[in-house]
Amino acid sequence: MARPSSAVPRRPIVDEVEAAVAELHLAEQAVELDRSPRFPREEFRALGERHMLALRTPVALGGRGLPLLDAAVGLHAVAYRSGTTFAKLSLQPEFCQLLAEFGSAEQRERSFRPLTEGRRLVGNHITEPSAGSDAAALSATARAEGDGFVLDGTKSEAAFAADADEAIVYAKTDGPQVSAFLVPQDLDGIERSVAPPDLGERWMRRGTVRYTSVHLPASARLGPEGGAFEALKGELTRERLLLAAIYLGVGRASFEETVDHVGEREAFGRPLSAQQSVSFPLADDWARLDSTWLYVERGLARLEVGEDVAAEAALAKNMAVEVALRAIDHAIQFHGGRGYSGGLPHERRFRDVRSGAIAHGPSEVLSRVAAAHLWPRSAAGKRS
Ligand SMILES: Cc1cc2nc3c(=O)[nH]c(=O)nc-3n(C[C@H](O)[C@H](O)[C@H](O)COP(=O)(O)OP(=O)(O)OC[C@H]3O[C@@H](n4cnc5c(N)ncnc54)[C@H](O)[C@@H]3O)c2cc1C
């Protein structure tokens, strides 16, 4: 059976990814982590030793320093071979760029480099029970006291709520502006709890972290006072394009497996692929997966030369989630009863990718980002 062509270029990193996935049994581990959620410390360390975390991060900061496109191809390959779990884990240093860019030399050596090596887990605490999408409405505070700060507030929905060694916590210092702080999670006044298991991505063990009069030194602040969200813009653009590559990798896996399946499975005396109501949606998936990849690739190329692609990155993530979910849904449908069961990977892939429409910016909020680019005057004065 002809393998459908793919717009994703083959890069040397793919061979390494395939070797790591096979030798570390990442596909099997992802299934296990869904059944019995835990943070995969051992695999985190093993990926760090292979320099598979922080693919794009500059070498001086402990990363591999790959061009953006190569990093995206590598993440797509991890996701294609083993699902979102270890691809997202590989992106964790990317989610902590405030630490890489604004941390002191000592903070980078103590926290960021070990993160790239899989030895220290750093989370992000932005969302609160009463504010998520509208991050400007956060209520956590970091009050200046002596030569440091006192942190108070409750953070919710956070990945690695009980597993992170440190977290980048967002809080208001003085007035409406938000600052970021690097907070070791074993300080006095921190209470952590894990929520009931999620629909998917259960290994993240999301939950709530309460900060009550937590004393921080002045050096805990990352970046300019009140400038956390401005400082975060570059990271958000990059991570949304890289997340898009991950979702497309998962969608591609389900698509290819379904093309094979419907070519072989017979019903009513013919292969399922002979039914246009089966073959046409899959042909459309093929075009959508490839064209969305090309959109992502163009965004990455423009970002690599310093262009502002914040709007395109937001749209790329939205499209990738939608296209991947549709392809996986077709996989569930056209595999019939087994497609709906936990015996095949499609239902887990669907549950995992579904988070993409909420985490790292809900789709509607990302559409707002793109619309604000098209009509800047209509967006002026409105918070996003
Ligand atoms: C798997 C996963 C991992 C996560 N990890 C973390 C983490 O590590 N740290 C962290 O801080 N948070 C994390 N989150 C939380 C996530 O960032 C928030 O859930 C998200 O920002 C939405 O905020 P909210 O839940 O408060 O929803 P709300 O702000 O209440 O919004 C609810 C829904 O309303 C819609 N909506 C909101 N605003 C608009 C608008 N302006 N226009 C149109 N529609 C709108 C969207 O559909 C949105 O999903 C994670 C979430 C998930 C699912």
The ligand as an SDF file (V2000), in Angstrom:
LIG
                    3D

 53 58  0  0  0  0  0  0  0  0999 V2000
   -3.4400   20.1550   30.1900 C   0  0  0  0  0  0  0  0  0  0  0  0
   -3.4090   21.5280   30.7880 C   0  0  0  0  0  0  0  0  0  0  0  0
   -2.2370   21.9670   31.3670 C   0  0  0  0  0  0  0  0  0  0  0  0
   -2.2060   23.2280   31.9780 C   0  0  0  0  0  0  0  0  0  0  0  0
   -1.0680   23.6180   32.6110 N   0  0  0  0  0  0  0  0  0  0  0  0
   -1.0460   24.8140   33.2470 C   0  0  0  0  0  0  0  0  0  0  0  0
    0.1160   25.2100   33.9580 C   0  0  0  0  0  0  0  0  0  0  0  0
    1.1030   24.4710   34.0360 O   0  0  0  0  0  0  0  0  0  0  0  0
    0.0990   26.4060   34.6040 N   0  0  0  0  0  0  0  0  0  0  0  0
   -0.9790   27.2430   34.5440 C   0  0  0  0  0  0  0  0  0  0  0  0
   -0.9040   28.3200   35.1090 O   0  0  0  0  0  0  0  0  0  0  0  0
   -2.1090   26.8860   33.8940 N   0  0  0  0  0  0  0  0  0  0  0  0
   -2.1650   25.6950   33.2410 C   0  0  0  0  0  0  0  0  0  0  0  0
   -3.2940   25.3070   32.5800 N   0  0  0  0  0  0  0  0  0  0  0  0
   -4.4650   26.1700   32.6310 C   0  0  0  0  0  0  0  0  0  0  0  0
   -4.7420   26.8980   31.3330 C   0  0  0  0  0  0  0  0  0  0  0  0
   -3.7040   27.7740   31.0140 O   0  0  0  0  0  0  0  0  0  0  0  0
   -6.0840   27.6310   31.5210 C   0  0  0  0  0  0  0  0  0  0  0  0
   -7.0670   26.6360   31.7430 O   0  0  0  0  0  0  0  0  0  0  0  0
   -6.4550   28.4690   30.3240 C   0  0  0  0  0  0  0  0  0  0  0  0
   -5.6140   29.5990   30.2340 O   0  0  0  0  0  0  0  0  0  0  0  0
   -7.9160   28.9580   30.4160 C   0  0  0  0  0  0  0  0  0  0  0  0
   -8.1310   29.6180   31.6340 O   0  0  0  0  0  0  0  0  0  0  0  0
   -9.3720   29.1950   32.5560 P   0  0  0  0  0  0  0  0  0  0  0  0
   -9.2870   27.7190   32.7940 O   0  0  0  0  0  0  0  0  0  0  0  0
   -9.4190   30.0680   33.7320 O   0  0  0  0  0  0  0  0  0  0  0  0
  -10.6420   29.4130   31.6560 O   0  0  0  0  0  0  0  0  0  0  0  0
  -11.5210   30.7680   31.5110 P   0  0  0  0  0  0  0  0  0  0  0  0
  -10.6440   31.9620   31.4670 O   0  0  0  0  0  0  0  0  0  0  0  0
  -12.5940   30.7080   32.5170 O   0  0  0  0  0  0  0  0  0  0  0  0
  -12.1480   30.5380   30.0690 O   0  0  0  0  0  0  0  0  0  0  0  0
  -13.0270   29.4480   29.8260 C   0  0  0  0  0  0  0  0  0  0  0  0
  -13.2680   29.3480   28.3490 C   0  0  0  0  0  0  0  0  0  0  0  0
  -13.9460   30.5290   27.9070 O   0  0  0  0  0  0  0  0  0  0  0  0
  -13.5470   30.8470   26.5920 C   0  0  0  0  0  0  0  0  0  0  0  0
  -12.9860   32.2210   26.5890 N   0  0  0  0  0  0  0  0  0  0  0  0
  -12.2030   32.8050   27.5170 C   0  0  0  0  0  0  0  0  0  0  0  0
  -11.8930   34.0720   27.1740 N   0  0  0  0  0  0  0  0  0  0  0  0
  -12.5030   34.3070   25.9900 C   0  0  0  0  0  0  0  0  0  0  0  0
  -12.5670   35.4170   25.1080 C   0  0  0  0  0  0  0  0  0  0  0  0
  -11.9400   36.5680   25.3690 N   0  0  0  0  0  0  0  0  0  0  0  0
  -13.2780   35.2900   23.9680 N   0  0  0  0  0  0  0  0  0  0  0  0
  -13.9390   34.1340   23.6810 C   0  0  0  0  0  0  0  0  0  0  0  0
  -13.9150   33.0580   24.4700 N   0  0  0  0  0  0  0  0  0  0  0  0
  -13.2050   33.1250   25.6150 C   0  0  0  0  0  0  0  0  0  0  0  0
  -12.5130   29.7890   26.1680 C   0  0  0  0  0  0  0  0  0  0  0  0
  -13.1750   28.7530   25.4810 O   0  0  0  0  0  0  0  0  0  0  0  0
  -12.0070   29.2680   27.4910 C   0  0  0  0  0  0  0  0  0  0  0  0
  -11.5200   27.9300   27.4030 O   0  0  0  0  0  0  0  0  0  0  0  0
   -3.3610   24.0600   31.9620 C   0  0  0  0  0  0  0  0  0  0  0  0
   -4.5200   23.6030   31.3390 C   0  0  0  0  0  0  0  0  0  0  0  0
   -4.5610   22.3520   30.7720 C   0  0  0  0  0  0  0  0  0  0  0  0
   -5.8320   21.8830   30.1330 C   0  0  0  0  0  0  0  0  0  0  0  0
  1  2  1  0
  2  3  1  0
  2 52  2  0
  3  4  2  0
  4  5  1  0
  4 50  1  0
  5  6  2  0
  6  7  1  0
  6 13  1  0
  7  8  2  0
  7  9  1  0
  9 10  1  0
 10 11  2  0
 10 12  1  0
 12 13  2  0
 13 14  1  0
 14 15  1  0
 14 50  1  0
 15 16  1  0
 16 17  1  0
 16 18  1  0
 18 19  1  0
 18 20  1  0
 20 21  1  0
 20 22  1  0
 22 23  1  0
 23 24  1  0
 24 25  2  0
 24 26  1  0
 24 27  1  0
 27 28  1  0
 28 29  2  0
 28 30  1  0
 28 31  1  0
 31 32  1  0
 32 33  1  0
 33 34  1  0
 33 48  1  0
 34 35  1  0
 35 36  1  0
 35 46  1  0
 36 37  1  0
 36 45  1  0
 37 38  2  0
 38 39  1  0
 39 40  1  0
 39 45  2  0
 40 41  1  0
 40 42  2  0
 42 43  1  0
 43 44  2  0
 44 45  1  0
 46 47  1  0
 46 48  1  0
 48 49  1  0
 50 51  2  0
 51 52  1  0
 52 53  1  0
M  END
$$$$
